[in-house]
């Protein structure tokens, strides 16, 4: 072997050793086994969902109103996540706003801020408030009954009236656009973590404005309740009857159920879904929110039978 070959072999061996050393160093964390990872993981900050505002109005989306409100929120809290619940609430319908809140709040975590502007008496003596539910969610909205159903289910822990001008936008408030000037900035301050009690004086929970409708009651002779709304464009009737209460009446799927809706008395089959009855036939079912509903297969119950909520609803016990 020549001296040149010997030198080349030595260089190759050195390079091979260096490669092995580098590979061992790179693999060291893996070779340390699972005990090497918890310490590193523990030093990482805990993950938390983004600060979230759920935004609902009856503004529609044909003009700039919704975008302006969102801009106000982003200006105060740029990192906020804004979820549009809907901006197609039936204009001036506090009932629809209340039931959409009721239906959506269970799916959002504690700390979520709901900004709701369904405000037919904007600029009047009605109060603007921030309320905290016993589930730890916050509601920034007019005190006009929007919280009725949420309060009945979740309870309200505390309420403050919005009076602090430092939490509002502009030196001169508009009398018709409190969504921009009051509710949006207050919602952004709350979701940012500012002390929400600084928004204004505390008010008693008992003084909240509530919708004037009858709570569903199960009595010896049957169930008295209300049809509170229709289901969007389909004309299905939305009631305030929980599925559990209805089932206590003793009816089984497939049975004809006597019902009285307003002044109209009829028998309607209790089924699982719309197609369980022929086209244009009425049905009684449990809707996706866990409430009793009335529908017509591929037609409108409200239109077919001339029902305009709110109206009373009565269902006798089975066999009565």
MIDO-498304 format. One record per residue (C-alpha): residue number from 1; residue in three letters; x, y, z. Coordinates in nm, 4 decimals. Layout:
REM residues N
k:NUM	r:ALA	east:X	north:Y	up:Z;
...
REM end
This chain:
REM residues 320
k:1	r:UNK	east:0.0000	north:0.0000	up:0.0000;
k:2	r:UNK	east:0.1413	north:0.3378	up:-0.0965;
k:3	r:UNK	east:0.1643	north:0.6258	up:0.1482;
k:4	r:UNK	east:-0.1016	north:0.8059	up:-0.0563;
k:5	r:UNK	east:-0.3475	north:0.5157	up:-0.0175;
k:6	r:UNK	east:-0.2717	north:0.4930	up:0.3545;
k:7	r:UNK	east:-0.3441	north:0.8631	up:0.3974;
k:8	r:UNK	east:-0.6731	north:0.8315	up:0.2054;
k:9	r:UNK	east:-0.7840	north:0.5354	up:0.4196;
k:10	r:UNK	east:-0.7058	north:0.7281	up:0.7374;
k:11	r:UNK	east:-0.9048	north:1.0272	up:0.6161;
k:12	r:UNK	east:-1.1977	north:0.7990	up:0.5289;
k:13	r:UNK	east:-1.1902	north:0.6358	up:0.8737;
k:14	r:UNK	east:-1.1823	north:0.9767	up:1.0444;
k:15	r:UNK	east:-1.4770	north:1.0974	up:0.8356;
k:16	r:UNK	east:-1.6705	north:0.7799	up:0.9197;
k:17	r:UNK	east:-1.6075	north:0.8212	up:1.2926;
k:18	r:UNK	east:-1.7115	north:1.1865	up:1.2742;
k:19	r:UNK	east:-2.0313	north:1.0895	up:1.0918;
k:20	r:UNK	east:-2.1187	north:0.8296	up:1.3572;
k:21	r:UNK	east:-2.0548	north:1.0819	up:1.6359;
k:22	r:UNK	east:-2.2791	north:1.3391	up:1.4698;
k:23	r:UNK	east:-2.5542	north:1.0812	up:1.4209;
k:24	r:UNK	east:-2.5322	north:0.9775	up:1.7868;
k:25	r:UNK	east:-2.5533	north:1.3394	up:1.9006;
k:26	r:UNK	east:-2.8567	north:1.3998	up:1.6805;
k:27	r:UNK	east:-3.0241	north:1.0870	up:1.8153;
k:28	r:UNK	east:-2.9486	north:1.1617	up:2.1817;
k:29	r:UNK	east:-3.2956	north:1.3025	up:2.2665;
k:30	r:UNK	east:-3.4582	north:0.9935	up:2.1162;
k:31	r:UNK	east:-3.2168	north:0.7541	up:2.2889;
k:32	r:UNK	east:-3.2962	north:0.9184	up:2.6206;
k:33	r:UNK	east:-3.6419	north:0.7582	up:2.5912;
k:34	r:UNK	east:-3.9809	north:0.8921	up:2.6977;
k:35	r:UNK	east:-3.8474	north:1.0317	up:3.0256;
k:36	r:UNK	east:-3.6674	north:1.3067	up:2.8311;
k:37	r:UNK	east:-3.9919	north:1.4622	up:2.6958;
k:38	r:UNK	east:-4.2165	north:1.5623	up:2.9898;
k:39	r:UNK	east:-3.9665	north:1.8159	up:3.1217;
k:40	r:UNK	east:-3.9491	north:1.9906	up:2.7842;
k:41	r:UNK	east:-4.3277	north:1.9805	up:2.7421;
k:42	r:UNK	east:-4.3818	north:2.1236	up:3.0891;
k:43	r:UNK	east:-4.1783	north:2.4311	up:2.9990;
k:44	r:UNK	east:-4.4090	north:2.5143	up:2.7072;
k:45	r:UNK	east:-4.6891	north:2.7640	up:2.7732;
k:46	r:UNK	east:-5.0355	north:2.6142	up:2.8125;
k:47	r:UNK	east:-5.2427	north:2.6368	up:2.4958;
k:48	r:UNK	east:-5.5602	north:2.8451	up:2.5137;
k:49	r:UNK	east:-5.8312	north:2.9055	up:2.2566;
k:50	r:UNK	east:-5.8228	north:3.2519	up:2.0926;
k:51	r:UNK	east:-6.0272	north:3.5312	up:2.2560;
k:52	r:UNK	east:-6.3655	north:3.4930	up:2.0885;
k:53	r:UNK	east:-6.6597	north:3.7227	up:2.0196;
k:54	r:UNK	east:-6.9782	north:3.5685	up:1.8820;
k:55	r:UNK	east:-7.1569	north:3.8459	up:1.6914;
k:56	r:UNK	east:-7.5284	north:3.8510	up:1.6072;
k:57	r:UNK	east:-7.7491	north:4.1276	up:1.4656;
k:58	r:UNK	east:-8.0564	north:4.1928	up:1.2548;
k:59	r:UNK	east:-7.8557	north:4.4316	up:1.0325;
k:60	r:UNK	east:-7.8414	north:4.2089	up:0.7253;
k:61	r:UNK	east:-7.5343	north:4.2197	up:0.5021;
k:62	r:UNK	east:-7.6351	north:4.4554	up:0.2220;
k:63	r:UNK	east:-7.4501	north:4.7553	up:0.3654;
k:64	r:UNK	east:-7.1418	north:4.8335	up:0.5738;
k:65	r:UNK	east:-7.2928	north:4.8103	up:0.9242;
k:66	r:UNK	east:-7.1554	north:4.4674	up:1.0184;
k:67	r:UNK	east:-6.8087	north:4.5437	up:0.8783;
k:68	r:UNK	east:-6.7942	north:4.8729	up:1.0688;
k:69	r:UNK	east:-6.8751	north:4.6972	up:1.3964;
k:70	r:UNK	east:-6.6119	north:4.4326	up:1.3288;
k:71	r:UNK	east:-6.3617	north:4.7081	up:1.2532;
k:72	r:UNK	east:-6.4316	north:4.8691	up:1.5908;
k:73	r:UNK	east:-6.3680	north:4.5363	up:1.7635;
k:74	r:UNK	east:-6.0440	north:4.4718	up:1.5738;
k:75	r:UNK	east:-5.9263	north:4.8255	up:1.6497;
k:76	r:UNK	east:-5.9423	north:4.7535	up:2.0223;
k:77	r:UNK	east:-5.8418	north:4.3848	up:2.0148;
k:78	r:UNK	east:-5.6604	north:4.2990	up:1.6882;
k:79	r:UNK	east:-5.6128	north:3.9327	up:1.7811;
k:80	r:UNK	east:-5.9789	north:3.8651	up:1.8536;
k:81	r:UNK	east:-6.1589	north:3.5862	up:1.6705;
k:82	r:UNK	east:-6.5063	north:3.7003	up:1.5596;
k:83	r:UNK	east:-6.7664	north:3.4328	up:1.4860;
k:84	r:UNK	east:-7.0740	north:3.5597	up:1.3007;
k:85	r:UNK	east:-7.3681	north:3.3745	up:1.4516;
k:86	r:UNK	east:-7.6068	north:3.5414	up:1.2079;
k:87	r:UNK	east:-7.6898	north:3.8891	up:1.0837;
k:88	r:UNK	east:-8.0211	north:3.7749	up:0.9377;
k:89	r:UNK	east:-8.2272	north:3.7758	up:1.2555;
k:90	r:UNK	east:-8.5836	north:3.8704	up:1.1611;
k:91	r:UNK	east:-8.5751	north:4.2528	up:1.1871;
k:92	r:UNK	east:-8.6760	north:4.3710	up:1.5370;
k:93	r:UNK	east:-8.7428	north:4.0120	up:1.6539;
k:94	r:UNK	east:-8.6182	north:3.9859	up:2.0099;
k:95	r:UNK	east:-8.7767	north:3.6403	up:2.0256;
k:96	r:UNK	east:-8.5598	north:3.5128	up:1.7389;
k:97	r:UNK	east:-8.2490	north:3.6691	up:1.8911;
k:98	r:UNK	east:-8.3268	north:3.5046	up:2.2263;
k:99	r:UNK	east:-8.3756	north:3.1591	up:2.0771;
k:100	r:UNK	east:-8.0624	north:3.1783	up:1.8597;
k:101	r:UNK	east:-7.8606	north:3.2670	up:2.1703;
k:102	r:UNK	east:-8.0236	north:2.9808	up:2.3573;
k:103	r:UNK	east:-7.9410	north:2.7367	up:2.0795;
k:104	r:UNK	east:-7.5786	north:2.8392	up:2.0253;
k:105	r:UNK	east:-7.4306	north:2.9178	up:2.3670;
k:106	r:UNK	east:-7.3840	north:2.5547	up:2.4806;
k:107	r:UNK	east:-7.1328	north:2.5003	up:2.2008;
k:108	r:UNK	east:-6.8914	north:2.7769	up:2.3057;
k:109	r:UNK	east:-6.6525	north:2.7665	up:2.6026;
k:110	r:UNK	east:-6.6523	north:2.9781	up:2.9156;
k:111	r:UNK	east:-6.5000	north:3.3205	up:2.8485;
k:112	r:UNK	east:-6.6730	north:3.3626	up:2.5125;
k:113	r:UNK	east:-6.8272	north:3.7093	up:2.4669;
k:114	r:UNK	east:-7.1596	north:3.7344	up:2.2836;
k:115	r:UNK	east:-7.2279	north:4.0741	up:2.1254;
k:116	r:UNK	east:-7.5923	north:4.0948	up:2.0216;
k:117	r:UNK	east:-7.7585	north:4.3903	up:1.8512;
k:118	r:UNK	east:-8.1283	north:4.3274	up:1.8053;
k:119	r:UNK	east:-8.2439	north:4.6616	up:1.9315;
k:120	r:UNK	east:-8.5810	north:4.7898	up:1.8062;
k:121	r:UNK	east:-8.5874	north:5.0662	up:2.0720;
k:122	r:UNK	east:-8.2310	north:5.1902	up:2.0140;
k:123	r:UNK	east:-8.1780	north:5.5399	up:2.1517;
k:124	r:UNK	east:-8.4648	north:5.5104	up:2.4014;
k:125	r:UNK	east:-8.4446	north:5.4694	up:2.7787;
k:126	r:UNK	east:-8.3759	north:5.0952	up:2.7474;
k:127	r:UNK	east:-8.0472	north:4.9999	up:2.9137;
k:128	r:UNK	east:-7.7336	north:4.8664	up:2.7484;
k:129	r:UNK	east:-7.5772	north:4.5964	up:2.9652;
k:130	r:UNK	east:-7.3044	north:4.3386	up:3.0143;
k:131	r:UNK	east:-7.4173	north:4.0173	up:3.1847;
k:132	r:UNK	east:-7.2184	north:3.7146	up:3.2956;
k:133	r:UNK	east:-7.3871	north:3.3749	up:3.3005;
k:134	r:UNK	east:-7.3182	north:3.1066	up:3.5570;
k:135	r:UNK	east:-7.1402	north:2.9169	up:3.2779;
k:136	r:UNK	east:-6.8842	north:3.1991	up:3.2628;
k:137	r:UNK	east:-6.9953	north:3.3491	up:2.9317;
k:138	r:UNK	east:-7.0463	north:3.7232	up:2.8777;
k:139	r:UNK	east:-7.3313	north:3.8970	up:2.6970;
k:140	r:UNK	east:-7.3094	north:4.2539	up:2.5655;
k:141	r:UNK	east:-7.6534	north:4.3601	up:2.4471;
k:142	r:UNK	east:-7.9600	north:4.5762	up:2.5060;
k:143	r:UNK	east:-8.1704	north:4.4864	up:2.8092;
k:144	r:UNK	east:-8.4847	north:4.3977	up:2.6167;
k:145	r:UNK	east:-8.5460	north:4.0283	up:2.6824;
k:146	r:UNK	east:-8.2702	north:3.8759	up:2.4677;
k:147	r:UNK	east:-8.1321	north:3.6917	up:2.7718;
k:148	r:UNK	east:-8.4620	north:3.5324	up:2.8753;
k:149	r:UNK	east:-8.3987	north:3.1761	up:2.7569;
k:150	r:UNK	east:-8.0281	north:3.1726	up:2.8470;
k:151	r:UNK	east:-8.1143	north:3.2877	up:3.1976;
k:152	r:UNK	east:-8.3811	north:3.0187	up:3.2372;
k:153	r:UNK	east:-8.1328	north:2.7447	up:3.1460;
k:154	r:UNK	east:-7.7903	north:2.8703	up:3.2614;
k:155	r:UNK	east:-7.8653	north:3.1392	up:3.5180;
k:156	r:UNK	east:-7.7173	north:3.4897	up:3.5260;
k:157	r:UNK	east:-7.4438	north:3.5577	up:3.7790;
k:158	r:UNK	east:-7.4135	north:3.9384	up:3.7560;
k:159	r:UNK	east:-7.5172	north:4.2364	up:3.5408;
k:160	r:UNK	east:-7.3656	north:4.5827	up:3.4895;
k:161	r:UNK	east:-7.5221	north:4.8691	up:3.2998;
k:162	r:UNK	east:-7.2996	north:5.0271	up:3.0330;
k:163	r:UNK	east:-7.2462	north:5.3935	up:3.1249;
k:164	r:UNK	east:-6.8671	north:5.4446	up:3.1166;
k:165	r:UNK	east:-6.7849	north:5.6675	up:2.8150;
k:166	r:UNK	east:-6.4243	north:5.5442	up:2.8153;
k:167	r:UNK	east:-6.5537	north:5.2097	up:2.6934;
k:168	r:UNK	east:-6.7473	north:5.3652	up:2.4062;
k:169	r:UNK	east:-6.6502	north:5.5071	up:2.0665;
k:170	r:UNK	east:-6.6665	north:5.8746	up:1.9771;
k:171	r:UNK	east:-6.7156	north:6.1920	up:2.1783;
k:172	r:UNK	east:-7.0753	north:6.2156	up:2.0574;
k:173	r:UNK	east:-7.2729	north:5.8951	up:2.0436;
k:174	r:UNK	east:-7.5138	north:5.8246	up:1.7628;
k:175	r:UNK	east:-7.8703	north:5.7743	up:1.8795;
k:176	r:UNK	east:-7.9296	north:5.5031	up:1.6172;
k:177	r:UNK	east:-7.6035	north:5.3050	up:1.5836;
k:178	r:UNK	east:-7.5246	north:5.1721	up:1.9290;
k:179	r:UNK	east:-7.3918	north:4.8572	up:1.7645;
k:180	r:UNK	east:-7.0919	north:5.0612	up:1.6529;
k:181	r:UNK	east:-7.0650	north:5.3099	up:1.9389;
k:182	r:UNK	east:-7.1459	north:5.0987	up:2.2466;
k:183	r:UNK	east:-7.1864	north:4.7239	up:2.2012;
k:184	r:UNK	east:-6.8879	north:4.6575	up:1.9718;
k:185	r:UNK	east:-6.6264	north:4.8486	up:2.1744;
k:186	r:UNK	east:-6.7551	north:4.7121	up:2.5047;
k:187	r:UNK	east:-6.7436	north:4.3568	up:2.3694;
k:188	r:UNK	east:-6.3838	north:4.4087	up:2.2569;
k:189	r:UNK	east:-6.2810	north:4.5477	up:2.5966;
k:190	r:UNK	east:-6.4385	north:4.2520	up:2.7751;
k:191	r:UNK	east:-6.2774	north:3.9898	up:2.5489;
k:192	r:UNK	east:-5.9415	north:4.1693	up:2.5866;
k:193	r:UNK	east:-5.9579	north:4.0970	up:2.9577;
k:194	r:UNK	east:-6.0351	north:4.4460	up:3.0870;
k:195	r:UNK	east:-6.2246	north:4.4524	up:3.4165;
k:196	r:UNK	east:-6.5805	north:4.4253	up:3.2902;
k:197	r:UNK	east:-6.7261	north:4.5638	up:3.6136;
k:198	r:UNK	east:-6.5756	north:4.9028	up:3.5193;
k:199	r:UNK	east:-6.8278	north:4.9334	up:3.2367;
k:200	r:UNK	east:-7.0813	north:5.0896	up:3.4727;
k:201	r:UNK	east:-7.2884	north:5.0322	up:3.7870;
k:202	r:UNK	east:-7.4126	north:4.6903	up:3.8899;
k:203	r:UNK	east:-7.7819	north:4.6227	up:3.8534;
k:204	r:UNK	east:-7.9908	north:4.3514	up:4.0140;
k:205	r:UNK	east:-8.0437	north:4.0378	up:3.8072;
k:206	r:UNK	east:-8.4100	north:4.0430	up:3.9064;
k:207	r:UNK	east:-8.4480	north:4.3748	up:3.7230;
k:208	r:UNK	east:-8.3588	north:4.2306	up:3.3822;
k:209	r:UNK	east:-8.6271	north:4.2715	up:3.1172;
k:210	r:UNK	east:-8.7785	north:3.9335	up:3.0274;
k:211	r:UNK	east:-8.9938	north:3.8132	up:2.7419;
k:212	r:UNK	east:-9.3561	north:3.7763	up:2.8416;
k:213	r:UNK	east:-9.4308	north:3.4196	up:2.7514;
k:214	r:UNK	east:-9.5533	north:3.1141	up:2.9323;
k:215	r:UNK	east:-9.2950	north:2.8627	up:3.0495;
k:216	r:UNK	east:-9.3818	north:2.5071	up:2.9452;
k:217	r:UNK	east:-9.5595	north:2.3332	up:3.2338;
k:218	r:UNK	east:-9.6348	north:1.9636	up:3.2714;
k:219	r:UNK	east:-9.9543	north:1.9067	up:3.4677;
k:220	r:UNK	east:-10.1834	north:1.6155	up:3.5457;
k:221	r:UNK	east:-10.4025	north:1.6685	up:3.2409;
k:222	r:UNK	east:-10.1259	north:1.7515	up:2.9927;
k:223	r:UNK	east:-9.8568	north:1.9910	up:2.8744;
k:224	r:UNK	east:-9.9199	north:2.3642	up:2.8310;
k:225	r:UNK	east:-9.6551	north:2.5518	up:2.6333;
k:226	r:UNK	east:-9.6003	north:2.7923	up:2.3455;
k:227	r:UNK	east:-9.5057	north:2.8000	up:1.9819;
k:228	r:UNK	east:-9.2387	north:3.0682	up:1.9944;
k:229	r:UNK	east:-9.1167	north:3.0961	up:1.6331;
k:230	r:UNK	east:-9.0926	north:2.9421	up:1.2882;
k:231	r:UNK	east:-8.7804	north:2.7683	up:1.1636;
k:232	r:UNK	east:-8.6363	north:3.0049	up:0.9031;
k:233	r:UNK	east:-8.7816	north:2.9710	up:0.5517;
k:234	r:UNK	east:-8.9242	north:2.6233	up:0.6084;
k:235	r:UNK	east:-9.2231	north:2.7196	up:0.8221;
k:236	r:UNK	east:-9.1679	north:2.4531	up:1.0890;
k:237	r:UNK	east:-9.3032	north:2.5511	up:1.4306;
k:238	r:UNK	east:-9.0484	north:2.5963	up:1.7097;
k:239	r:UNK	east:-9.1797	north:2.5345	up:2.0620;
k:240	r:UNK	east:-9.0449	north:2.5827	up:2.4131;
k:241	r:UNK	east:-9.1103	north:2.2167	up:2.4989;
k:242	r:UNK	east:-8.8075	north:2.0059	up:2.5968;
k:243	r:UNK	east:-8.8063	north:1.6570	up:2.4488;
k:244	r:UNK	east:-8.7896	north:1.5045	up:2.7979;
k:245	r:UNK	east:-9.1091	north:1.6811	up:2.9048;
k:246	r:UNK	east:-9.2946	north:1.5755	up:2.5916;
k:247	r:UNK	east:-9.1932	north:1.2111	up:2.6322;
k:248	r:UNK	east:-9.3334	north:1.2157	up:2.9862;
k:249	r:UNK	east:-9.6784	north:1.2447	up:2.8283;
k:250	r:UNK	east:-9.6499	north:0.8796	up:2.7263;
k:251	r:UNK	east:-9.6521	north:0.8956	up:2.3452;
k:252	r:UNK	east:-9.4412	north:0.6635	up:2.1295;
k:253	r:UNK	east:-9.3132	north:0.7212	up:1.7763;
k:254	r:UNK	east:-9.5726	north:0.6261	up:1.5196;
k:255	r:UNK	east:-9.8663	north:0.7329	up:1.7358;
k:256	r:UNK	east:-10.1184	north:1.0023	up:1.6475;
k:257	r:UNK	east:-10.0919	north:1.2856	up:1.9016;
k:258	r:UNK	east:-10.3825	north:1.5269	up:1.9645;
k:259	r:UNK	east:-10.2531	north:1.8848	up:1.9748;
k:260	r:UNK	east:-10.4099	north:2.2259	up:2.0079;
k:261	r:UNK	east:-10.2141	north:2.5081	up:1.8426;
k:262	r:UNK	east:-10.3800	north:2.8404	up:1.9141;
k:263	r:UNK	east:-10.7483	north:2.7724	up:1.8364;
k:264	r:UNK	east:-10.6804	north:2.4853	up:1.5968;
k:265	r:UNK	east:-10.7189	north:2.1251	up:1.7168;
k:266	r:UNK	east:-10.5703	north:1.8409	up:1.5155;
k:267	r:UNK	east:-10.4030	north:1.5020	up:1.5344;
k:268	r:UNK	east:-10.0409	north:1.4781	up:1.4229;
k:269	r:UNK	east:-9.8212	north:1.1688	up:1.3948;
k:270	r:UNK	east:-9.5112	north:1.1642	up:1.6194;
k:271	r:UNK	east:-9.2161	north:1.0502	up:1.4042;
k:272	r:UNK	east:-8.8372	north:1.0614	up:1.3857;
k:273	r:UNK	east:-8.7936	north:1.2675	up:1.0705;
k:274	r:UNK	east:-8.9854	north:1.4472	up:0.7956;
k:275	r:UNK	east:-8.9903	north:1.1661	up:0.5407;
k:276	r:UNK	east:-9.1630	north:0.9321	up:0.7868;
k:277	r:UNK	east:-9.4951	north:1.0768	up:0.6662;
k:278	r:UNK	east:-9.6217	north:1.1291	up:0.3083;
k:279	r:UNK	east:-9.5577	north:1.4561	up:0.1232;
k:280	r:UNK	east:-9.7578	north:1.7531	up:0.2529;
k:281	r:UNK	east:-9.8618	north:1.5657	up:0.5683;
k:282	r:UNK	east:-9.8062	north:1.7148	up:0.9174;
k:283	r:UNK	east:-9.5744	north:1.5599	up:1.1748;
k:284	r:UNK	east:-9.4530	north:1.6022	up:1.5303;
k:285	r:UNK	east:-9.0787	north:1.5527	up:1.5889;
k:286	r:UNK	east:-8.7829	north:1.6348	up:1.8169;
k:287	r:UNK	east:-8.5758	north:1.9052	up:1.6478;
k:288	r:UNK	east:-8.1976	north:1.9378	up:1.6393;
k:289	r:UNK	east:-8.2029	north:2.1597	up:1.9514;
k:290	r:UNK	east:-8.3848	north:1.8979	up:2.1562;
k:291	r:UNK	east:-8.7255	north:2.0645	up:2.1446;
k:292	r:UNK	east:-9.0625	north:1.9529	up:2.0191;
k:293	r:UNK	east:-9.1374	north:2.0787	up:1.6681;
k:294	r:UNK	east:-9.4274	north:2.0637	up:1.4227;
k:295	r:UNK	east:-9.3680	north:2.0432	up:1.0494;
k:296	r:UNK	east:-9.5207	north:1.9449	up:0.7178;
k:297	r:UNK	east:-9.3130	north:1.7152	up:0.4980;
k:298	r:UNK	east:-9.1638	north:1.9424	up:0.2269;
k:299	r:UNK	east:-9.4053	north:2.2235	up:0.3025;
k:300	r:UNK	east:-9.4703	north:2.4955	up:0.5605;
k:301	r:UNK	east:-9.6704	north:2.4099	up:0.8728;
k:302	r:UNK	east:-9.7149	north:2.7804	up:0.9523;
k:303	r:UNK	east:-9.8367	north:2.8557	up:0.5994;
k:304	r:UNK	east:-10.0528	north:2.5457	up:0.5630;
k:305	r:UNK	east:-10.2401	north:2.5983	up:0.8879;
k:306	r:UNK	east:-10.2204	north:2.9761	up:0.9221;
k:307	r:UNK	east:-10.0115	north:2.9771	up:1.2417;
k:308	r:UNK	east:-9.8329	north:3.2975	up:1.3395;
k:309	r:UNK	east:-9.6210	north:3.2706	up:1.6568;
k:310	r:UNK	east:-9.6312	north:3.3287	up:1.9424;
k:311	r:UNK	east:-9.9371	north:3.1139	up:2.0127;
k:312	r:UNK	east:-10.0342	north:2.8700	up:2.2850;
k:313	r:UNK	east:-9.9822	north:2.4944	up:2.2572;
k:314	r:UNK	east:-10.1546	north:2.2173	up:2.4522;
k:315	r:UNK	east:-10.0969	north:1.8402	up:2.4351;
k:316	r:UNK	east:-10.2936	north:1.6052	up:2.6624;
k:317	r:UNK	east:-10.1386	north:1.3016	up:2.8270;
k:318	r:UNK	east:-10.1627	north:0.9797	up:2.6289;
k:319	r:UNK	east:-10.4941	north:0.8074	up:2.6964;
k:320	r:UNK	east:-10.6631	north:1.1201	up:2.8322;
REM end
